[in-house]
Amino acid sequence: MRLTTKGRFAVTAMIDLALHNGHGPVALASISERQKISLSYLEQLFGKLRRRALVESVRGPGGGYLVARSLGEITVAQIIQAVDEPIDATQCGGLENCQDDQRCMTHELWTNLNKRIQDYLAEVTLENLVVQQSARLPSANVVHDHRRGREKISVAA
């Protein structure tokens, strides 16, 4: 089982967006530069994230992306699912045909692992990850704006 760069980059980009979200829309070029992720790749990922209502796009000068919901409402599982990233430890992709068109002896083991991974990722929110990063970066502060139900993050440059 492995998580490809698609899922990893989507989570990383969402954390970056959340950390810089308090100052208005964030340009993908800025995320690309900070995280060393191809701009065209980010554009593809953010198109999918926008369709799943995890981010909002703002057009025009000063445009970019905003986190669409409260950081506590967005889970890592939702981010990974939004970019069509499968997390599957089974050899057969869940089809139960891994050994001569039959279920293999370890199928249940890997299926149970998949469930535990999914459950864990559904418990970890974007807010958890931002708080974790804020603890590592003393210049990042989480400020709660209860009027809009969104967290604002201020990052000293």
N, C-alpha and C positions, 0 to 999 in steps of 0.2 A: 504494500500500500504506500502510496506517496501522494503528496499534495504538490501539484505542479506550480510553476511560477505564476500562472493565472490567478490562483487562489491567494498565494502569498502576496503578490503585487496588489491585488484588490484590497486586502486587509491593510497592508502597509499604506496604501494611498488614502484609504478611509481614515486611518489614524492621523496621517499628515493633514488631511482636510479638516478634521475635527480640531486639531491643535491650532490651526490658523483660521478657523471659521468665524471667530468673534470680530474680525475686522472687515467683514463684507465678503463678497464672492472671491473664491480662490481660483486663480488661473491654473489650468493643467500644466502649463509650461513651468510654473513655479514648483509644483509637486515633482514634475519630471526632473528638474534641476536638483532639487534637494534629495530626492530618493534614487536618482540615477536610473530611472525607468523611462523607456522610450515614450515620447509624446504620442506617437500614433497608437502605441499599445494602450496607453492610458485613455485615449479617446475611445477605443473599442470597449474597454472595461467600464468607463463612465457612462457610455450609452446603455449598457446593460443595467448598471446600478440605477440609472435614471428611470428606466422602464419598470424597475421593481420598487420605485418610489423611495429609494434610500438616499438619493441626492436630488437637488433641484438645480437646473441650469438657469443662469442669468445671461442674457444676450447683451451685446453692445459694449461700448467703452467701459472698462472697469468690470466687465462681466467675468463669469467663471462659474464655479459650483459652490453650493451650500449643502450642508447636511440637512436632509428633508424632515427629520424627526428628532425627538429627544435622543441624546446619545445612549441613554439607558434603555431605550426601546429597540435599538439595533443590535442584533447579535452577530457574532462571527459566523455562525451557521447561515444566517440570512445573506451575509456578504458573499460567502463562498457559493451558496446556491444561486445567487443573482448572476454570477459570472459563469454559470453552468459548469462548475467544478465538481466532478464526482469524487466522493471519498468512499472508496470501496476496497477492502482488503481481500475480497474473494477473487479467485482466479477467473471465475466465470461471469463476473459482473452481476451476480445475484440470480443468474438463470438456472443454476443447479445442473449444469451440463458439463462440468469441468473434467470428468473422467469417463471417457467412452459414452458421452451423452447422459451420464448419470451424476448424481450428487456425490461429491468426493467425501472422504471420511472426515475431513477437517472443515467442511462447509459451515457447520453450526458455530464452530470456534470463530471463524472470520466474520460471520454474520453478527455474532454477539459483540465482537470488537467494533464493527461498524456502528452498531447501536450506541455503544459507550462513547465512541468518538463524537458522534452526532449529538448525543445528550450533553457532553461536555461543551462542545462548541455553541450549543444553544443556551448555555448558562453564562458564557462570557460575553459581556456587552462591550460596545464601543466605548462607553463611559469607563468601564473597568480598565481598558487598555490605555485610555487617555490619562486616567489618574495614575496608572503605572508609569507612563512616560513622563508625566509631570513630576513624579517623585525623582526620576532620573535627571530631569532637566530643571534645575532650580529657577530658571527664568520663565517657565511656563506656569501659569496660574489658571485654575478652573474657577470661573465666576458663573453662578447660577442666575439666570434671568427668568424668574417665575412668571412674568407677564406673558411671555411667548412660549414657555415650556421647552425652551432650548438652552443648552449650555453654551456659554461663550468662553472661549479660551483666549487668553492674551499671552503672547509670546514676545518677550523682549529680544530684539535683534542683536 
